[in-house]
Structure formats: structure tokens, C-alpha cells
């Protein structure tokens, strides 16, 4: 899907109004609304390279609306911190040794990833700075 746009991208308000007038986005309240929004976003995605800045703005709006609906409708249950950290390592192709310095050494890293030890506040802050996730996800 189309990625997030740079906030400094100049949008012509008149052109953007014309883009919006063709098919104004609406709040997503039902599964049907969701399907319609996804279909509209997919049409924009197909033309990714040729989209105007105004159409890219519309694509970002649809993405936000879809994400907000899905987060409300299908909330992700809280993952235990050690499982969340293991998933991050796997997703990024990192090993336990790669994050050991953030956690106080290999022994601490091993105990944390196995669930035998909880992640401390200082360690959570280090992980947050390294991975860009919120502290709450690590505690």
C-alpha cells in the first residue's frame, strides 16, 4: 500500500477539493463501509507512481480511516513483553546477542526472552529507543 507521505508536501487545496468531490471519504462504521474504503484505496494503489500529491493525501486519509476502524473492530490482545520482543527480533532478523547490550548482557537477554525475568524500566527505555515502540509494549 501507499506509504505515509512527508508532511511538508505541498497540497493545492482547490485540486484536493476536486479530488474529494468525486468520491468523498466517509467514516467507516460497517463491514460494507470498510470494503468500499479498501476498494478505493486499492484503486489509488494501482496508480501509485502516477498519483498527484492531492491523490496521495486522499490515499493517506483512506489508510487512516481503515486503520482506525480495524483497530476498533479487531483489537489486538496485549502480547506479553517477552513474546513481543521475540517477535520484533524475528521480524528484523536480529539475534539475542544483538540486543544483549540493551538488556544488561547475554544472561539477562536469555532470561527475558524465555520469560523468566521481566523487562525493567531502564531496559524498556533502551528497547524503545532502539526499536521505536512505546515503553508500555515492553513492560
C-alpha positions as CSV (number, residue, x, y, z in Angstrom):
1,X,0.0,0.0,0.0
2,X,1.0,3.6,-0.4
3,X,3.3,4.7,2.5
4,X,2.9,7.7,4.7
5,X,3.6,10.9,2.9
6,X,6.0,13.6,4.0
7,X,4.1,16.3,5.9
8,X,6.0,19.0,4.1
9,X,4.5,18.0,0.7
10,X,2.5,21.0,-0.7
11,X,-1.1,20.3,-1.5
12,X,-3.2,22.5,-3.7
13,X,-6.4,23.0,-1.8
14,X,-8.5,23.6,-4.9
15,X,-7.2,20.4,-6.5
16,X,-7.7,18.5,-3.3
17,X,-11.3,19.7,-3.1
18,X,-11.9,18.4,-6.6
19,X,-10.4,15.0,-5.8
20,X,-12.6,14.8,-2.7
21,X,-15.7,15.8,-4.6
22,X,-15.5,12.8,-6.9
23,X,-16.0,10.3,-4.0
24,X,-15.9,12.0,-0.6
25,X,-14.4,9.7,2.1
26,X,-16.8,8.9,4.9
27,X,-16.3,7.4,8.4
28,X,-16.1,3.6,8.4
29,X,-18.9,2.2,10.6
30,X,-19.7,-1.2,8.9
31,X,-18.0,-4.0,7.1
32,X,-19.6,-2.7,3.9
33,X,-18.1,0.8,4.5
34,X,-14.7,-1.0,5.1
35,X,-14.9,-2.9,1.8
36,X,-15.7,0.3,-0.1
37,X,-12.8,2.2,1.5
38,X,-10.4,-0.7,0.8
39,X,-11.6,-0.8,-2.8
40,X,-11.0,2.9,-3.2
41,X,-7.5,2.7,-1.7
42,X,-6.6,-0.3,-3.9
43,X,-7.6,1.8,-7.0
44,X,-5.2,4.5,-5.8
45,X,-2.5,1.9,-5.0
46,X,-2.7,0.6,-8.6
47,X,-1.7,4.1,-9.9
48,X,0.9,4.7,-7.1
49,X,3.6,6.2,-9.4
50,X,1.2,8.5,-11.2
51,X,-0.7,9.9,-8.3
52,X,-0.9,13.6,-7.8
53,X,0.1,15.0,-4.3
54,X,-3.6,15.5,-3.7
55,X,-4.4,11.9,-4.5
56,X,-1.6,10.8,-2.3
57,X,-3.2,12.8,0.5
58,X,-6.5,11.1,-0.1
59,X,-4.8,7.7,-0.1
60,X,-3.3,8.6,3.3
61,X,-6.7,9.6,4.6
62,X,-8.2,6.3,3.5
63,X,-5.4,4.4,5.1
64,X,-6.0,6.3,8.4
65,X,-9.7,5.6,8.2
66,X,-9.2,1.9,7.5
67,X,-6.6,1.5,10.3
68,X,-8.8,3.3,12.8
69,X,-11.8,1.1,12.0
70,X,-9.7,-2.1,12.1
71,X,-8.1,-1.1,15.4
72,X,-11.6,-0.5,16.9
73,X,-13.2,-3.6,15.4
74,X,-10.4,-6.1,15.7
75,X,-8.2,-5.0,18.7
76,X,-5.0,-6.9,19.1
77,X,-4.8,-8.5,22.5
78,X,-1.9,-7.5,24.7
79,X,1.1,-9.6,24.0
80,X,3.4,-10.5,26.9
81,X,6.5,-8.3,26.6
82,X,9.0,-11.2,26.2
83,X,6.9,-12.5,23.3
84,X,6.6,-9.1,21.8
85,X,10.4,-8.7,21.9
86,X,10.9,-12.1,20.4
87,X,8.6,-11.2,17.5
88,X,10.5,-8.0,17.0
89,X,13.8,-9.8,16.8
90,X,12.4,-12.3,14.3
91,X,10.8,-9.6,12.2
92,X,14.0,-7.7,12.0
93,X,16.3,-10.7,11.6
94,X,18.1,-10.0,14.8
95,X,19.5,-12.4,17.4
96,X,19.5,-12.4,21.1
97,X,23.2,-11.3,21.0
98,X,22.2,-8.2,19.0
99,X,20.1,-6.9,21.9
100,X,22.1,-8.2,24.8
101,X,23.9,-4.8,25.4
102,X,20.4,-3.2,25.7
103,X,19.4,-5.6,28.4
104,X,22.5,-5.8,30.5
105,X,24.2,-8.8,28.9
106,X,23.6,-12.2,27.4
107,X,22.3,-13.7,30.6
108,X,19.7,-11.1,31.1
109,X,18.7,-11.2,27.4
110,X,18.3,-15.0,27.7
111,X,16.2,-14.8,30.8
112,X,14.0,-12.0,29.5
113,X,13.4,-13.8,26.1
114,X,12.5,-17.0,27.9
115,X,10.0,-15.2,30.2
116,X,12.0,-16.0,33.4
117,X,12.8,-12.3,34.0
118,X,10.7,-9.3,33.3
119,X,11.9,-6.2,31.4
120,X,12.9,-3.4,33.8
121,X,12.1,0.2,33.2
122,X,15.6,1.2,32.1
123,X,15.7,-1.8,29.7
124,X,12.3,-0.9,28.3
125,X,13.6,2.7,27.6
126,X,16.6,1.3,25.8
127,X,14.4,-1.1,23.8
128,X,12.0,1.8,23.0
129,X,14.9,4.0,21.7
130,X,16.3,1.1,19.7
131,X,13.0,-0.2,18.1
132,X,10.8,2.9,18.1
133,X,7.9,1.3,20.0
134,X,6.3,2.5,23.2
135,X,7.7,1.7,26.6
136,X,4.3,0.1,27.5
137,X,4.8,-2.6,25.0
138,X,8.0,-3.8,26.8
139,X,6.6,-3.7,30.3
